Each structure stands twice: as C-alpha cells, then as structure tokens.
Amino acid sequence: MPGDFALVAKTLSGLEDLLAAELRDLGARDVRPLSRMVMFRGDLRLLYKANLCCRTAIRILRRLRKFNCDSEQTLYDEVKGIDWARYLDADGTLAIDPVVTNSTFTHSLYVAQKAKDAIADQFRERTGRRPSVHLDAPDLRLNLHMNQNIATLYLDASGDSLHKRGYRTVQNVAPINEVLAAGILRMTGWDAASNFADGMCGSGTFVIEAALMARRIAPGVFRKRFAFEKWKDYDRALYQEVFREVEALENRAPLPFVIAASDMDPEAISIARQNARNAGVEGDIRFDCRPFAEQPPLPGPGVLVMNPPYGERIEVPRIEAMYRMIGDTLKARYSGWRAFLFSANLEALRRVGLRATAEVPLWNGRMESRLVEYRIGGARTDHGPRRPPGGAAPRGAHRPAPSARPSLKPERRTREAP
Ligand SMILES: C[S@@+](CC[C@H](N)C(=O)[O-])C[C@H]1O[C@@H](n2cnc3c(N)ncnc32)[C@H](O)[C@@H]1O
C-alpha cells in the first residue's frame, strides 16, 4: 500500500501470536510473528493506533535501514549514509538502544557508540554542531539490532515501554507487568462479558486490565507521551483523530457482570483502588479486603486469575500450605469457574491438589513461570475459546488428552533479523 513502511512490535516471550492477532485487528498488513516480536507493515495512522491500542506490545519500532554488517567500518558507513537531518536537529538529543545476538559484534555498547559516532560526525561535518546523548528523554530514540551480522536500525515510536500504561501510580511489592497480565487474560479466553475475579489482587493489575478490556478502553490513553510525538514527521492532527476514534469505541454502559478484586492486605486494596481510579474503572471493580480462604462463594461461570506469592520471602512449609489452601478454596467456593494460577514456584503449584487442565510456560522477568488452568466442579469445557479474537489459538494450545498432563507451550520461534 502507498504510505506503508516496515514496522516491528516487540513483546514478551509467549505473547507473539496474541500480539499478531491484535495487530491484524487494527488493520496491519503482512503480519509475521517472530521470537518476542511481530513484523508487520502499515502507515503512520497504524503506527499511532498500535501504540495506543496494543495490550500485548512492549514497543513499536519503525524500520529505517537493514544492511549486512561484517565490520565496524561497514556499520559506521551505513549509519552515516542515512540523512539524519530528516530525523533530528544538530542540537537535538539522541539515544541508541543496542540489541546484539549471535553476532561477531559482542559488545552492544560498543556497537551503539560506533553508530552514535557516525551520526555525530555527519552533523559536525555539515553544521559544525552535533547532537548530544540523552538516555532518559531524547528527541530521537533508536534501536539497533545486530543478528548474525545483519544490522537493522529502527526509530523507536514508543519511548517508555508500553507496559507503563500510566494508571499504576502506586504499587505493592511484586506487581505483574501489565503487558504480561493482558497477555495472560487473553490466554485464559475470558470473554470480557462474564464474571472475573482475582483473590490476591495486590496492586490490581489483572482486574484493571480486565476492566479496560471490558470497557474497550485502549491501554495507551493514559500515557503522557509517546516518542513519535517528537518526530519531525509527527502529524498532530492525525494523532488526535486516531485518539478520538479509539475513544469513541469505549463501552460506557454498566457492566452486567462482576469483576471482583480481593486481597488480605488492606494496603494492597487501597493501592489497587487508587490505580483503578486512575484508570477510570474503580466503579467497575468490587473490592474486598479478606483472606482468600474466607471468600464468599461467587456464582459461576467465570474466570479467576491469581498470581500468588512465589515464596521468596516466605518459608517453604507455609508456601506449600498456602497453595493447598488455594486448591481447597477453589474447590469449595468456585464451582463452575475456570481458575488460572500464575506462579514461578513449580513445587508449590503441585500442592494445589486439583487436576490441571492446561499449562503454559511463561517468563515473569527472569523467572520461569507457569500459567496453570483448573476447571472447577463442572466448569463448562466450551466456555471461552483460548483464542485471541480474529487470530489463531496460542501455539500448542489444546484441550488436554485425558491421560496426559496438558501443555499450552507456545511454539519456539526462530530468531531472525526483522
Ligand atoms: C505477587 S502479589 C500479587 C501481585 C498482583 N498480581 C499485582 O499485579 O500487583 C501476591 C498478593 O497476594 C496477597 N496474599 C497473600 N496471601 C494471601 C491470602 N491468603 N489471601 C489473600 N491475599 C493474599 C498478598 O497480600 C499480595 O498482595
């Protein structure tokens, strides 16, 4: 399409297919999921929209140049060959984020330095002045990927990671990343139209992301800024038009189902409530301060997602007892629900004492974790497809064979220079 260019959306491992589906829904073309990223094509309108609307993207990049690079000199020459005055002023500020994998270049900071020298030299030769480095809030943020000596240079359209939605101004000790929380919600197949609960809600990430989905509120509308707002080709009128279109899709009717958040810690409840207020969804969430074991039964069907403590600060016998309590409570009070526990403590997960109906390996930062599904007392097996809207089911997702422990393991994706 005329006006299209190559784009990349970065994400977390395991969320690639979900993000690809989100991008297709937004109108992206040539969508191709890779490892922790999705390649696609689109225009400026789509670039703005993807930043505002993608729940499972960490950042959106616009490809500037891709080249073979087997030496420092080639890197320098190729970067210097770009007309940087189109993107930056001589007295502007710049940051380069390098990502080096499987390459003869091993020092990512050195690679970034070389690229920065090429840009600075071009400005100095043309104007006698040069841009300076500003790591936190530069006028232009670049991403430089080196993979098997293929270099790809991108303009970073997002700036701060898109998991920083802007609503979580206060947090408790171990909040889950908002992008991971949104991806987990999609994986559960929750239809955003039936009961949802988190009985250990902490700062409220799952319930707030759930309410945003139910209200069709785009996750980017709370952000103060995106990096593309400083680009020389920034089209303010177009961005405002896209913003208004996205806002017009919001569902403002009362929600005819319950989103329930509880935690035994009163401070967590007050933090979650504040964050929900920031996101404009406080009125959609029923907050309750009480231990999970004392939950009054909630009518099903519904989806419960919980991220219990992993046990880093708690001794082992107590953590195992806690997971056993979770299993007992689910069995006693959540009949008809599908429950999902997300934890890095695989040993403790075995103490839940319920038959897992599916399991997905995911990373929570550097911690290898599992998302485990339990269908409690007659939960309908056809409730909610484990399939992102408009897209394929996450790779490996399947109904478990009765004999085997199921796995929803996402396909291992190859690394490739995008
Ligand atoms: C890992 S944090 C959850 C983080 C949350 N997903 C977020 O995004 O902020 C675990 C939470 O479980 C709560 N918790 C621990 N034991 C509990 C229990 N028995 N009943 C209810 N809440 C409990 C803690 O107070 C803590 O807020």
The ligand as an ORCA input file, in Angstrom:
! r2SCAN-3c Opt
* xyz 0 1
  C       2.512    -11.486     43.992
  S       1.344    -10.447     44.778
  C       0.158    -10.199     43.508
  C       0.586     -9.105     42.593
  C      -0.528     -8.626     41.697
  N      -0.817     -9.590     40.639
  C      -0.169     -7.253     41.120
  O      -0.129     -7.110     39.898
  O       0.125     -6.346     41.875
  C       0.525    -11.546     45.851
  C      -0.573    -10.905     46.691
  O      -1.205    -11.961     47.412
  C      -1.665    -11.424     48.629
  N      -1.900    -12.581     49.538
  C      -1.021    -13.433     50.078
  N      -1.624    -14.376     50.790
  C      -2.955    -14.140     50.689
  C      -4.137    -14.786     51.196
  N      -4.033    -15.874     51.931
  N      -5.326    -14.265     50.903
  C      -5.442    -13.143     50.135
  N      -4.365    -12.472     49.647
  C      -3.147    -12.978     49.910
  C      -0.547    -10.511     49.069
  O      -1.032     -9.555     50.010
  C      -0.112     -9.914     47.740
  O      -0.759     -8.679     47.517
*
